[in-house]
Amino acid sequence: MQKTTLRRKENRPRREGFTLIELCIVTVISGLLFVSLFDLYSRYVLQQAIDNTEANIQASVSDISLFETNNSRYPFPADRTLSVNDPNYGLEIDPAAVGLTVNFCYSTNGAPKLTPAGTNGVGGVCMVPSLRDADGDGVNDPILIGAVPVNTLRASVPLGTGINVVFDGWGSKLDYAVSVTLTSATTFKFTNGVITAHDEAGRPTAGINDDAHYVVVSHGPDRVGAYSSGGQMASICNFGVPGAGLDTENCSNNSTFIEAIGNSTATGASHYDDHIYFAKSGVAGIWGNLPGASDMVNLNPGSVDMGTSAAPPSNDVTLNVADPTGGTNGIVQAENNTKAAQFCDKNNTNCFFTSAITGTGDLNNINCKNNSGIGSPNSWVMSGISKGTGDCGAPQYTPPLPCQKCPAGEWISGFQTDGKILCTGGGTPSVGCGP
């Protein structure tokens, strides 16, 4: 008989989950991964904000340049203290219309008012002096500081300007500072920029020597001196306070702006996180249209040389015309008027003032007056020009003959050898009414 052996099966409990040591290891690894991913995400968000800021600055600059092309001037800044919901938001402020003068700011948030321009960046639109006298009047020219006038730009460049291009990547309005003389078509000259551009060491930068036309500024992620969409300053500008950041120069309500080589998020005097764009010259040709008129104006600050490679000997706008066929005579033609203070030969040696023709301010002008003091006014008429002893000839007049005028409906068509005029009404000339 076979013997059967029974064995008892033992039910031992199975291990499930992690031990405390394993759990600690997993936690540490997860934490390291989370920190790494969070750091990458933070860098991504920061780079997105920087990219949006740079793109909006460039879009604003493009629209300002197009505005200048269409209007022969740059726009005035807008009020930084206005909310985006205000009906006047984004509209340029003409300083003359509101009585804004140097070292004052104008704000329309609430009751419109003028306040002294301090160094803390407070004010809707501020006018401050520059370091340069561009127009030669003995006084340093002013600049205006405010916001990019987005709605004024949209009206002038409707296809180019988006409503949000005047904000940086941190939701702050872009500041816009412009040389005052460049906001008027009558005083616009490329040499009239008066904004200073310095690097972090206080040296001229960006090829600018106190002559930038305008500047567009983002006050960066710290938003020091920046205005929100609601028109409130996000963080006060502490320019001049010991230990304040380098970038507080850009919110100081003066004409100097800083562009550092690299951003520094360190606290203290070296801190700089702004983004900035300087414009020194606009988009324009040598000739531009004068707004509101059919006239053309010359935009070149130096000399204009037409038809010859020899430059004029001065920095004036000069027409130095040579004959394109290789001859000795040059021709200037205009359908209506050619305006100049003087006319000279091509060597710029023999000149005469236009008053000699127009009859203003020159005793030897060409008109029908008795300039010698003999006889009664209008008794003589001009009969020619002599070769004078000076650089230009003197007009010659007929003797004081009586009744030197044409009958009604006729006009002077020539002179007889005795000085009497010939008159015509479209038919055969007739002798004037003198003896």
ZAMARGU-4260 file (C-alpha; in steps of 0.2 Angstrom, whole numbers, plus 5000, padded with zeros to 4 digits):
<rodrens>
0) 5000/5000/5000 | 5007/5017/4995 | 5010/5030/5008 | 5004/5047/5004 | 5013/5062/5012
5) 5003/5078/5014 | 5012/5094/5015 | 5004/5110/5022 | 5004/5125/5010 | 5009/5141/5019
10) 5000/5157/5014 | 5013/5171/5016 | 5007/5189/5013 | 5014/5197/4997 | 5024/5214/4998
15) 5015/5229/4989 | 5020/5247/4987 | 5036/5256/4992 | 5047/5255/5007 | 5050/5271/5016
20) 5067/5272/5008 | 5060/5269/4991 | 5047/5282/4993 | 5060/5295/4999 | 5070/5291/4983
25) 5055/5293/4972 | 5051/5310/4981 | 5068/5317/4978 | 5069/5312/4960 | 5051/5319/4957
30) 5056/5335/4966 | 5072/5337/4955 | 5062/5334/4939 | 5048/5347/4945 | 5061/5360/4949
35) 5069/5357/4932 | 5053/5358/4922 | 5047/5373/4932 | 5063/5382/4928 | 5061/5378/4910
40) 5043/5384/4910 | 5048/5400/4918 | 5062/5403/4905 | 5049/5399/4892 | 5037/5411/4899
45) 5050/5425/4901 | 5056/5422/4883 | 5038/5423/4877 | 5036/5440/4886 | 5053/5446/4879
50) 5048/5441/4861 | 5031/5449/4862 | 5039/5465/4869 | 5052/5466/4855 | 5039/5463/4842
55) 5027/5476/4849 | 5041/5489/4850 | 5046/5485/4832 | 5027/5487/4826 | 5026/5503/4836
60) 5042/5510/4828 | 5036/5505/4810 | 5019/5514/4813 | 5028/5529/4819 | 5039/5529/4804
65) 5024/5527/4793 | 5015/5541/4802 | 5030/5553/4798 | 5030/5548/4780 | 5012/5552/4778
70) 5012/5568/4789 | 5030/5575/4787 | 5032/5574/4806 | 5032/5562/4821 | 5016/5561/4832
75) 5015/5569/4849 | 5014/5556/4864 | 4998/5551/4872 | 4993/5553/4890 | 5000/5538/4900
80) 4988/5541/4915 | 4972/5537/4904 | 4963/5520/4905 | 4961/5510/4889 | 4942/5513/4892
85) 4944/5532/4891 | 4938/5540/4875 | 4954/5550/4874 | 4965/5535/4877 | 4979/5533/4864
90) 4977/5551/4856 | 4992/5562/4854 | 4992/5578/4865 | 4998/5594/4857 | 5007/5603/4870
95) 5003/5620/4863 | 4984/5616/4863 | 4985/5612/4882 | 4998/5625/4887 | 5012/5612/4891
100) 5029/5620/4893 | 5046/5614/4898 | 5048/5606/4915 | 5029/5603/4917 | 5018/5587/4914
105) 5000/5587/4908 | 4987/5574/4913 | 4969/5572/4908 | 4965/5558/4920 | 4951/5566/4931
110) 4952/5585/4930 | 4965/5590/4917 | 4980/5598/4925 | 4998/5604/4924 | 5010/5598/4937
115) 5029/5601/4939 | 5039/5587/4930 | 5049/5578/4944 | 5062/5564/4942 | 5050/5550/4947
120) 5042/5548/4930 | 5025/5553/4936 | 5014/5563/4923 | 5003/5560/4908 | 5014/5569/4895
125) 5030/5578/4901 | 5040/5591/4892 | 5058/5592/4898 | 5074/5600/4891 | 5088/5591/4882
130) 5107/5592/4882 | 5107/5600/4864 | 5102/5616/4855 | 5098/5609/4838 | 5089/5624/4830
135) 5103/5636/4835 | 5091/5648/4846 | 5103/5648/4861 | 5091/5637/4871 | 5092/5618/4873
140) 5078/5610/4863 | 5064/5600/4873 | 5058/5583/4871 | 5040/5575/4875 | 5038/5559/4886
145) 5022/5550/4886 | 5014/5534/4879 | 5014/5528/4861 | 4998/5536/4853 | 4990/5520/4847
150) 4973/5528/4841 | 4981/5542/4832 | 4993/5530/4823 | 4978/5519/4819 | 4969/5533/4811
155) 4985/5537/4801 | 4990/5519/4797 | 4974/5509/4799 | 4981/5493/4791 | 4997/5493/4801
160) 4993/5496/4819 | 4985/5484/4832 | 4977/5490/4848 | 4989/5479/4858 | 5005/5484/4850
165) 5008/5498/4863 | 5010/5485/4878 | 5025/5475/4882 | 5025/5457/4887 | 5021/5461/4905
170) 5006/5471/4902 | 5013/5489/4903 | 5012/5503/4891 | 5027/5507/4880 | 5034/5524/4884
175) 5037/5535/4869 | 5049/5551/4870 | 5051/5562/4855 | 5061/5578/4850 | 5048/5592/4850
180) 5055/5601/4834 | 5052/5585/4825 | 5033/5585/4829 | 5030/5599/4817 | 5031/5598/4798
185) 5038/5616/4798 | 5053/5613/4809 | 5056/5595/4804 | 5074/5592/4800 | 5084/5576/4802
190) 5097/5586/4811 | 5085/5591/4825 | 5085/5576/4835 | 5090/5579/4853 | 5088/5563/4863
195) 5103/5556/4872 | 5107/5537/4871 | 5120/5530/4883 | 5126/5513/4888 | 5128/5507/4905
200) 5144/5516/4908 | 5137/5533/4903 | 5145/5533/4885 | 5136/5537/4869 | 5129/5522/4861
205) 5119/5516/4846 | 5128/5529/4835 | 5119/5543/4844 | 5127/5559/4850 | 5112/5568/4859
210) 5103/5568/4842 | 5091/5553/4842 | 5074/5557/4835 | 5063/5547/4847 | 5064/5532/4858
215) 5052/5518/4863 | 5054/5510/4880 | 5048/5495/4889 | 5051/5495/4908 | 5054/5476/4909
220) 5047/5463/4921 | 5050/5474/4936 | 5039/5487/4928 | 5048/5501/4937 | 5041/5518/4930
225) 5029/5509/4919 | 5010/5512/4917 | 4997/5499/4917 | 4982/5498/4905 | 4972/5507/4918
230) 4984/5522/4919 | 4992/5518/4935 | 5011/5518/4938 | 5015/5499/4942 | 5030/5503/4952
235) 5037/5520/4957 | 5053/5526/4948 | 5067/5529/4961 | 5079/5538/4950 | 5093/5547/4960
240) 5089/5536/4975 | 5105/5527/4981 | 5105/5509/4976 | 5091/5511/4963 | 5093/5502/4947
245) 5102/5508/4932 | 5086/5507/4922 | 5078/5520/4932 | 5086/5533/4920 | 5073/5527/4908
250) 5059/5533/4919 | 5067/5549/4926 | 5058/5562/4915 | 5074/5568/4907 | 5081/5567/4889
255) 5094/5553/4893 | 5090/5535/4890 | 5101/5519/4894 | 5103/5504/4883 | 5114/5491/4893
260) 5123/5478/4883 | 5115/5464/4894 | 5101/5463/4906 | 5105/5461/4924 | 5091/5455/4937
265) 5103/5458/4951 | 5097/5470/4964 | 5106/5486/4967 | 5113/5500/4955 | 5118/5488/4941
270) 5100/5481/4939 | 5093/5483/4921 | 5079/5474/4913 | 5072/5487/4901 | 5070/5485/4882
275) 5073/5500/4871 | 5073/5506/4853 | 5082/5522/4847 | 5077/5530/4831 | 5090/5543/4823
280) 5083/5545/4806 | 5066/5542/4798 | 5060/5535/4781 | 5060/5549/4768 | 5068/5555/4752
285) 5078/5571/4749 | 5061/5579/4744 | 5045/5579/4754 | 5027/5586/4752 | 5022/5600/4763
290) 5006/5595/4771 | 4991/5606/4767 | 5000/5613/4751 | 5006/5608/4734 | 5024/5614/4738
295) 5039/5602/4739 | 5051/5605/4753 | 5069/5599/4754 | 5073/5587/4768 | 5092/5586/4766
300) 5101/5595/4780 | 5116/5597/4770 | 5120/5603/4752 | 5110/5598/4736 | 5120/5596/4721
305) 5111/5594/4704 | 5120/5589/4688 | 5138/5590/4694 | 5149/5581/4706 | 5156/5597/4713
310) 5149/5600/4730 | 5143/5618/4734 | 5155/5627/4746 | 5143/5629/4760 | 5131/5618/4770
315) 5116/5627/4763 | 5103/5619/4752 | 5110/5624/4736 | 5105/5621/4718 | 5122/5619/4708
320) 5116/5616/4691 | 5127/5610/4676 | 5122/5608/4658 | 5118/5589/4656 | 5123/5590/4637
325) 5141/5596/4642 | 5139/5614/4638 | 5141/5629/4650 | 5123/5633/4654 | 5112/5624/4666
330) 5093/5626/4666 | 5081/5625/4681 | 5063/5623/4676 | 5047/5624/4687 | 5029/5623/4682
335) 5024/5637/4695 | 5037/5645/4706 | 5056/5643/4710 | 5060/5651/4727 | 5077/5656/4733
340) 5085/5670/4743 | 5100/5672/4730 | 5104/5666/4713 | 5122/5663/4708 | 5132/5657/4694
345) 5138/5639/4694 | 5155/5644/4702 | 5145/5652/4716 | 5156/5668/4714 | 5143/5680/4706
350) 5126/5681/4715 | 5112/5693/4717 | 5097/5693/4729 | 5080/5690/4723 | 5074/5706/4731
355) 5083/5714/4715 | 5068/5706/4705 | 5054/5705/4718 | 5057/5723/4724 | 5058/5721/4742
360) 5072/5728/4753 | 5084/5733/4739 | 5086/5750/4732 | 5091/5743/4715 | 5076/5733/4713
365) 5067/5730/4697 | 5051/5739/4698 | 5042/5754/4690 | 5048/5767/4703 | 5059/5782/4702
370) 5073/5775/4714 | 5084/5790/4711 | 5073/5801/4720 | 5069/5812/4704 | 5052/5815/4699
375) 5036/5807/4706 | 5034/5789/4710 | 5030/5777/4696 | 5035/5790/4683 | 5049/5779/4677
380) 5049/5761/4670 | 5063/5749/4668 | 5071/5747/4651 | 5086/5736/4654 | 5100/5730/4666
385) 5117/5737/4665 | 5134/5729/4669 | 5137/5737/4686 | 5154/5739/4695 | 5149/5726/4708
390) 5144/5708/4707 | 5128/5711/4699 | 5121/5724/4687 | 5109/5739/4691 | 5092/5741/4683
395) 5091/5755/4670 | 5076/5766/4669 | 5068/5777/4656 | 5069/5796/4658 | 5055/5804/4668
400) 5043/5805/4653 | 5025/5810/4656 | 5011/5798/4654 | 5022/5783/4653 | 5007/5770/4654
405) 4997/5760/4642 | 4979/5764/4638 | 4966/5754/4647 | 4966/5736/4642 | 4983/5736/4635
410) 5000/5732/4642 | 5019/5736/4639 | 5026/5726/4625 | 5043/5735/4622 | 5053/5751/4622
415) 5058/5763/4608 | 5076/5770/4607 | 5070/5786/4615 | 5063/5777/4630 | 5045/5778/4626
420) 5035/5762/4629 | 5026/5752/4616 | 5009/5746/4621 | 4998/5732/4614 | 4981/5724/4617
425) 4984/5710/4607 | 4985/5719/4590 | 4998/5731/4583 | 5008/5739/4596 | 5005/5758/4598
430) 5017/5772/4605 | 5013/5777/4623 | 5005/5793/4627 | 5021/5803/4630 | 5026/5818/4619
</rodrens>
